[in-house]
Amino acid sequence: MNPEKAEKKIHYKTIVYVICLVAALGGLLFGLDQGFIANSLETIEKHYKFGLEGGEKYSAILATGGIIGALLSGIFARFLGRKRSLVFAGFIFTAASIYSALLPPIEILSALRFALGFAVGVASFIVPLYLSETAPASIRGSMGTLFQLMITIGIFLISVTNVYIAKAFSAPTTSLPLMFLTVALFAALMFFGSFILPESPRWLMLKGRKDKAVEVLRKTLNTQEEIDNEISEIEEALHGPQGAGIGIIFKGYFAKVLAVGILLQIFQQLVGINMMIYYAPRIFGYAGLTGLIAMMTVPTVNMLFTFPAIHLVERWGRKKLLYVGAISMLVTMIAAGIAFQSIGAVSDPSLIGGTPKMVLLISVIIYIFGFAVSWGPVVWLVCSEIFPLEGREVGMTITTMVNWTFAGLVMANALTFMQKFGNASIFYLFATFCVLAIIFVALFVPETKGISLEELELNLKKGVILEMSRHFTQPNLKRRQARFGQAGRSLWLSKARRLSSSF
Ligand code: BGC
């Protein structure tokens, strides 16, 4: 059935809205924990009395947890099931946030941030997977989009609340617990919400529990025809190629595509996004920009420009967006570097003139626009598309871990790097990575827009990966959209849908 038509006609059952809510919360928590630092770091440092390096270490430990969470989430998904993995992630989110609110010694607080990172790693894998398997086909695409948007909304939301809390309560012993409890509130909603979720029908079928799967589908779908279609689609997928082991990375064609995925994720981080997400208020402060502009510019622009990305990615294709993003980031990083160079080593930021401040502010706005509209969503999307089905689980796990590794590297070193080599230096360094990223995209990244996954896989095995853009045709686009419906357009979800049949 045409999904667009179906979307107009179908009245979804209440459980479908619960599924959407939990999905939204999973994305939101990812964003809340990622965006937590920017406007709380000063308060954390005040209370725990650690310097720049301590602050960086505490921030970056989230990424270490994310690496381990991403590594283990495939095992949880397979053995615990999707629902119980969600309950588990919800529990860790809740317990770690509440415990952090008690302001334990720094070693424990750091261990708790590791746990939060672990939960983010698990949730970022399980939520899209669960949705792709459980939400009715006609809204799967919008659910994937929703997940992506909720991450940036989470970053925005926690930035606003932390600004407000820090202003309203100056004593860290009051403000810091309130900041953690804000996260705990949404975490508890996710934890308790997960209990009323149905288990994924695809996982139930994988475990040979067809009766149970049909029972779940009866709750989420409206007609017997829809249920039958879904069951036969799952059965077909289960008879297809199943997840390969880690050995697949030694197969020539897979190794090549894995290198593309890994480098995309490395560049996504080495263009410097998380320096901005984590430390923008501080960096603006070095240039004498304070107040709401310093605290809210990055999360606001980041959230707003994720919306157009959702449409542009199908209209323009991935490569064009990656170029637009990398060029915007390159130019603005150079401009920001020049602004800092012109500021020099002014000891009193209030003496800094208006021009460098303005240049810095405009540069950061265009830089974040460049990332949000392209490298942010597109890298995840391309990584979800380029791996052959039997190696998708391995490929996605490795590339996700690489993403977190390099995110951690930036979080852990950006500020000390600025201190050691001068404020302008890091902007030039990130600009250099933008240049390398552009060259890399031009030479090695295939255009995946409008190409069916089967075709991608075939080309890949025939060794024609670099020529994929030539294979883009309108009928292919139509075929793909017919097959995946709205989900063909989704970012996180398209990853998960295709992953789901491999384990
Ligand atoms: C990146 C994160 C980043 C976020 C910002 C994601 O695509 O992987 O590291 O914090 O975008 O919106």
Residues whose N, C-alpha, C, O or C-beta is under 5 A from the ligand:
A	BS01	BGC	Q34 I277 G376 P377 A407
